[in-house]
Amino acid sequence: MEESFPFKYSLLEYLFTLLGLVCFLVDIALDIWTVVSFYQDGAYVYMTVMIVLLLGSSVLLQVFSWLWYSDSLETNLETKVEEFANRHILIKPLHFLQLGVYLRYAGVIEISTTRFLQKTNSFTEGVAVYLNHDLQMLRLFEAFSESAPQLIIMICRILQSGELELNTGLKILSSAAAIAFTVAMYHRNMRSFLQEKRKMSWLSTGVYFLWNLLLIIPRVTALALFCSVLPCYIIAHFLSLWMLLVLGVWSQKTDHMESPGWEWLYRATIGLIWYFSWFNVSTGNIKLKTIVYYSVMGLDTMMLLGFWCWKVFEYTGCWSSLNPYVVIPTLLGFHVAGILLKIIYYRWFHPNCDEQKIAKPVEQPNIRQGAAFYNMATDSLESDTVDATLAQPVTAVLKRGRNMAANFF
């Protein structure tokens, strides 16, 4: 596929791409270390839950990655590493071996390195945007299917073992920051779909990161506190609320996947994200949907903290350093501060844009390659120059990117 605009890549963005790969590898090493630590401490229940989370999250990512690759295997894959894997029929085996995400990272790194070092347009921006968008979305799925539940387990384990110290508190904060950073990087990737507002300042990204962090901390902490005193009820709480959230996603009439059956997997995954944080999946009255979501989740968080406060006085150990009359107002204060900062972000920093101004992909015949390529009709003038008789249905990768950009902006 080709795109009608060049791939512009700064040093900072290139470094963030490399940092993402490094963090991904470090995260795997830390996961293995955590499982081994639970085994050495005799915490077999925690170890089992961790293994289930790791395997479940990995399988989820590989399924989505394979489905999205399947949508584009009939067209020419742009990167050499992907072409090599496809030519030798390795894409499906790599995903079966839980290595599909590494293949995507290799493709993004190849494009980024080629453009940054050679300073040429060997790859157009459309190629990089869509490859990076799918990779960032997989990282987002991983953050809420693996990292957020792991953080709850870590906090719960610390509370029950009475090892609440400064260094453990810093570990918890850094883990929450990593989740918020993943969310911020995904939404920063969305800026590439705006032709007239490509520059999203790092200040706006910082504000976006901060309000997500302020909202994720109280939510995850409340779940961990509830789990620490009523561990048998956390699964019932998750399933009941998650099913309600999935129905909420279904009511938005999402159309992200090619198959209606796989669309339900996408809705189930979004429901999992909503269990921890808001993620817009449709256009329409976003303010009303946001108000309803935060009202429901705010009440749920207060309910979790209320149950913890009710049961906490039956416990000893590290609980002596946790005064509910201090913890609960502090967490609610974080939540309110996050809401206020989110309002500030959308009032002054969010690059609002009419949906019609988001780059629209149009498929046209390419005589030189004997295959199809895609032009971006970015404004009304360019749209008038596109022959409507040549337009064909857009591919799934283009539809996914544009739909998510329309939801975000």
C-alpha positions in Angstrom: 0.0 0.0 0.0 1.2 3.5 -0.6 0.0 6.8 0.9 -0.1 10.2 -0.6 1.8 11.9 2.2 5.5 11.3 3.3 6.6 9.7 6.5 8.1 12.4 8.8 9.8 11.0 11.8 11.7 12.9 14.5 14.5 11.7 16.7 12.4 11.7 19.8 9.7 9.6 18.2 12.3 7.2 16.9 13.7 6.8 20.4 10.2 6.2 21.8 9.8 3.4 19.3 13.0 1.8 20.4 12.1 2.4 24.1 8.7 0.7 23.5 10.5 -2.5 22.3 12.9 -2.4 25.3 10.1 -1.9 27.8 8.2 -4.8 26.1 11.2 -7.1 26.6 11.9 -5.9 30.1 8.2 -6.5 31.0 8.5 -10.1 30.0 11.6 -10.6 32.1 9.9 -9.0 35.1 6.8 -11.2 34.6 9.0 -14.3 34.8 10.8 -13.0 37.8 7.5 -12.3 39.6 6.2 -15.8 38.9 9.5 -17.3 40.2 9.3 -15.1 43.3 5.8 -16.3 44.1 6.9 -19.8 43.7 9.9 -19.3 46.1 7.6 -17.6 48.6 5.2 -20.5 48.5 2.4 -18.2 47.2 1.1 -20.8 44.8 -2.3 -19.2 44.4 -0.8 -15.9 43.3 1.6 -17.7 41.1 -1.2 -19.6 39.4 -3.2 -16.4 38.9 -0.2 -14.7 37.4 0.4 -17.5 34.9 -3.2 -17.5 33.9 -3.1 -13.7 33.3 0.1 -14.0 31.3 -1.1 -16.8 29.1 -4.5 -15.3 28.6 -3.2 -11.9 27.7 -0.6 -13.3 25.3 -3.2 -15.5 23.5 -5.6 -12.5 23.3 -2.9 -10.3 21.7 -1.8 -13.1 19.2 -5.4 -13.7 18.1 -6.0 -10.0 17.4 -2.6 -9.7 15.7 -3.3 -12.7 13.5 -6.8 -11.5 12.6 -5.4 -8.1 11.5 -2.6 -9.7 9.5 -5.2 -12.0 7.8 -7.0 -8.9 6.6 -3.9 -7.8 4.7 -2.2 -11.0 3.6 -3.8 -10.8 0.2 -2.2 -7.4 -0.5 1.6 -6.8 -0.5 3.1 -6.5 2.9 5.4 -3.5 3.0 8.3 -4.4 5.3 11.0 -6.9 4.3 10.7 -8.8 7.6 6.9 -9.3 7.1 7.4 -10.2 3.4 10.0 -12.8 4.4 7.7 -14.3 7.1 4.7 -14.4 4.6 6.8 -15.9 1.8 8.0 -18.7 4.1 4.6 -19.2 5.6 5.8 -18.2 9.1 3.2 -15.7 10.1 0.7 -18.2 11.5 3.4 -20.4 13.2 4.9 -17.3 14.8 1.5 -16.3 16.3 0.9 -19.9 17.4 4.3 -19.7 19.3 3.2 -16.3 20.8 5.7 -14.4 18.8 3.4 -12.4 16.5 3.8 -9.1 18.4 7.6 -9.4 17.9 7.0 -9.6 14.2 5.0 -6.4 14.3 7.7 -4.7 16.4 10.3 -5.8 13.8 8.2 -4.2 11.0 7.8 -0.9 12.8 11.5 -0.8 13.8 12.5 -1.5 10.2 10.3 1.3 8.9 11.5 3.7 11.6 15.2 2.9 11.2 15.1 3.1 7.4 13.3 6.5 7.4 15.4 7.9 10.2 18.9 6.9 9.0 18.4 7.2 5.2 16.2 10.3 5.3 14.4 9.0 2.3 10.7 8.2 1.5 11.3 4.5 1.1 8.3 4.1 3.2 5.3 6.5 3.1 3.7 7.7 6.3 0.5 5.7 5.7 2.4 2.5 5.9 4.0 3.4 9.2 0.9 4.9 10.6 -1.2 1.8 10.1 1.5 -0.6 11.3 2.2 1.5 14.3 -1.5 2.0 15.1 -2.1 -1.8 15.2 0.9 -2.3 17.4 0.0 0.5 19.8 -3.5 -1.0 20.1 -2.1 -4.4 20.9 0.0 -2.7 23.6 -3.1 -1.0 24.9 -4.9 -4.4 25.2 -1.9 -5.8 27.0 -1.9 -3.0 29.5 -5.4 -3.7 30.7 -5.5 -7.5 30.2 -2.1 -8.1 31.9 -0.5 -5.1 33.5 -3.5 -3.7 35.4 -4.6 -7.1 36.9 -0.9 -7.7 37.8 -0.8 -4.4 39.6 -3.9 -5.4 41.6 -2.2 -8.7 42.5 1.0 -6.9 43.5 -0.9 -4.4 45.8 -3.0 -7.2 47.3 0.0 -9.3 48.0 1.9 -6.4 49.7 -1.1 -5.6 51.8 -1.7 -9.1 53.0 2.0 -9.8 53.7 2.5 -6.5 55.6 5.4 -5.3 53.5 4.0 -1.8 52.8 7.2 0.3 52.5 8.5 3.2 50.5 10.2 1.1 47.9 7.1 -1.0 47.3 5.0 2.2 47.1 7.3 3.4 44.4 7.0 0.1 42.5 3.2 0.5 42.6 3.4 4.0 41.3 5.8 3.2 38.5 3.5 0.3 37.4 0.5 2.6 37.3 2.6 5.2 35.4 3.5 2.5 32.8 -0.1 1.8 32.2 -1.0 5.5 31.8 2.0 6.0 29.5 0.8 3.2 27.2 -2.6 4.9 27.0 -1.0 8.3 26.3 1.3 6.8 23.6 -1.7 5.2 21.9 -3.6 8.4 21.7 -0.6 10.3 20.6 -0.4 7.9 17.7 -3.9 9.1 16.7 -2.5 12.5 15.7 -1.1 11.1 12.5 -4.6 10.7 11.1 -5.2 14.5 11.1 -3.7 16.2 8.1 -4.1 19.8 9.4 -3.2 19.1 13.1 -0.4 16.6 13.0 1.6 18.4 15.7 0.2 17.3 19.1 2.5 19.0 21.6 4.3 17.0 24.2 2.6 19.3 26.8 -0.8 18.0 25.8 0.5 14.4 25.9 1.8 15.1 29.4 -1.6 16.4 30.5 -3.2 13.4 28.9 -0.8 11.0 30.7 -1.4 12.8 34.1 -5.2 12.7 34.1 -5.1 9.0 33.1 -2.7 8.3 35.9 -4.8 10.1 38.5 -7.8 8.1 37.4 -6.1 4.7 37.2 -4.5 4.9 40.6 -7.7 5.1 42.7 -9.5 2.6 40.5 -6.7 -0.1 40.7 -6.1 0.6 44.4 -9.8 0.3 45.3 -9.9 -3.1 43.5 -6.8 -4.2 45.3 -8.1 -3.1 48.7 -11.4 -4.9 48.1 -9.6 -8.0 46.9 -7.3 -8.0 50.0 -10.2 -8.3 52.4 -12.7 -10.2 50.3 -10.6 -12.2 47.8 -13.4 -14.7 47.0 -15.7 -11.9 45.8 -13.5 -10.1 43.3 -14.2 -12.6 40.5 -17.9 -12.2 41.0 -17.5 -8.4 41.0 -15.5 -8.5 37.8 -17.8 -10.8 35.9 -21.0 -9.0 36.8 -19.6 -5.5 36.0 -17.7 -6.7 32.9 -20.8 -8.3 31.4 -22.6 -5.0 31.9 -19.8 -3.1 30.3 -19.7 -5.5 27.3 -23.4 -4.8 26.8 -22.6 -1.1 26.9 -20.0 -1.6 24.2 -22.6 -3.6 22.1 -25.1 -0.7 22.5 -22.5 1.6 20.8 -22.8 -0.6 17.6 -19.1 -1.0 17.1 -17.7 -2.1 13.7 -14.1 -2.7 14.3 -13.5 -6.2 13.1 -14.4 -7.8 9.7 -16.3 -10.7 11.2 -19.4 -10.3 13.4 -18.2 -13.1 15.6 -14.7 -11.6 16.2 -16.5 -8.2 16.8 -17.8 -9.7 20.0 -14.2 -10.5 21.1 -13.3 -6.9 20.4 -16.3 -5.8 22.5 -15.3 -8.1 25.3 -11.8 -6.7 25.3 -13.1 -3.1 25.4 -15.3 -4.1 28.3 -12.2 -5.3 30.1 -10.5 -1.9 29.4 -13.7 -0.1 30.7 -13.3 -2.1 33.9 -10.3 0.0 34.6 -10.4 3.1 32.4 -12.5 4.9 29.8 -11.9 4.3 26.1 -14.1 5.8 23.5 -15.2 3.4 20.7 -17.9 5.3 18.8 -18.8 8.8 17.7 -21.9 10.6 18.9 -22.6 12.4 22.2 -19.3 11.7 23.8 -20.0 14.0 26.8 -23.1 12.1 27.8 -21.4 8.7 27.5 -18.4 9.9 29.5 -20.7 11.3 32.3 -22.6 8.0 32.5 -19.4 6.0 32.5 -17.7 8.0 35.3 -20.9 8.1 37.3 -21.2 4.3 37.2 -17.5 3.7 37.8 -17.4 6.3 40.6 -20.2 4.6 42.5 -18.6 1.2 42.0 -15.3 2.5 43.3 -16.9 4.0 46.4 -18.7 0.7 46.9 -15.4 -1.2 46.8 -13.8 1.2 49.3 -16.9 1.0 51.5 -16.6 -2.8 51.7 -12.9 -2.5 52.4 -13.6 0.0 55.2 -16.2 -2.3 56.7 -13.8 -5.3 56.8 -10.4 -3.7 57.4 -10.7 -3.4 61.1 -10.8 -7.2 61.4 -7.2 -7.4 60.2 -3.9 -6.6 61.8 -0.3 -6.1 60.4 0.2 -3.6 57.7 -3.4 -2.4 58.2 -2.3 -0.4 61.2 -0.6 2.0 58.9 -3.6 2.4 56.6 -6.3 4.6 58.1 -9.5 4.3 56.1 -10.4 7.8 57.0 -7.2 9.0 55.2 -7.0 6.4 52.4 -10.5 6.8 51.1 -10.5 10.7 50.9 -7.1 10.6 49.3 -8.2 8.1 46.6 -11.4 10.1 46.0 -9.3 13.2 45.8 -7.1 11.7 43.1 -10.3 10.7 41.2 -11.8 14.2 41.3 -8.4 15.7 40.4 -8.2 13.4 37.4 -11.7 14.3 36.2 -10.9 18.0 36.5 -7.6 17.6 34.6 -9.5 15.6 31.9 -11.9 18.5 31.5 -9.0 20.9 31.2 -7.4 18.7 28.6 -10.5 18.5 26.4 -11.1 22.2 26.9 -7.6 23.5 25.9 -5.4 20.7 24.6 -7.4 18.1 22.7 -7.2 18.5 18.9 -10.9 18.5 18.2 -11.7 17.9 14.6 -14.7 17.4 12.4 -14.9 13.7 11.3 -14.9 14.7 7.7 -11.5 16.2 8.1 -9.9 13.0 9.2 -7.9 11.3 6.4 -10.2 9.0 4.4 -8.6 6.1 2.5 -9.7 5.6 -1.1 -8.6 2.6 -3.1 -7.5 3.1 -6.7 -5.8 0.9 -9.3 -2.0 1.2 -9.6 -0.7 0.3 -13.0 2.9 0.4 -12.1 2.7 -2.3 -9.4 -0.3 -4.1 -10.9 -1.9 -3.9 -7.5 -4.0 -1.6 -5.4 -2.8 1.4 -3.6 -4.4 4.0 -1.4 -4.6 7.8 -1.6 -5.6 10.0 1.3 -8.4 12.4 0.5 -7.7 14.9 3.3 -9.9 17.8 2.4 -12.7 18.9 0.1 -10.4 20.1 -2.6 -8.5 16.8 -2.8 -11.8 14.8 -2.5 -13.1 16.5 -5.6 -10.1 15.3 -7.6 -10.8 11.7 -6.8 -12.8 9.9 -9.5 -15.7 8.4 -7.7 -16.0 5.7 -10.3 -12.6 4.4 -9.3 -13.3 4.2 -5.5 -13.4 0.7 -4.1 -14.2 -0.6 -0.6 -11.4 0.2 1.8 -9.4 -2.6 3.5 -9.8 -3.5 7.1 -6.5 -1.9 8.2 -7.5 1.4 6.8 -11.0 1.2 8.2 -9.7 0.4 11.7 -7.4 3.3 11.8 -9.9 5.9 10.5 -12.7 4.6 12.8 -10.5 4.9 15.9 -9.3 8.3 14.9 -12.9 9.5 14.3 -13.8 8.2 17.8 -10.8 9.9 19.4 -11.1 13.3 17.7 
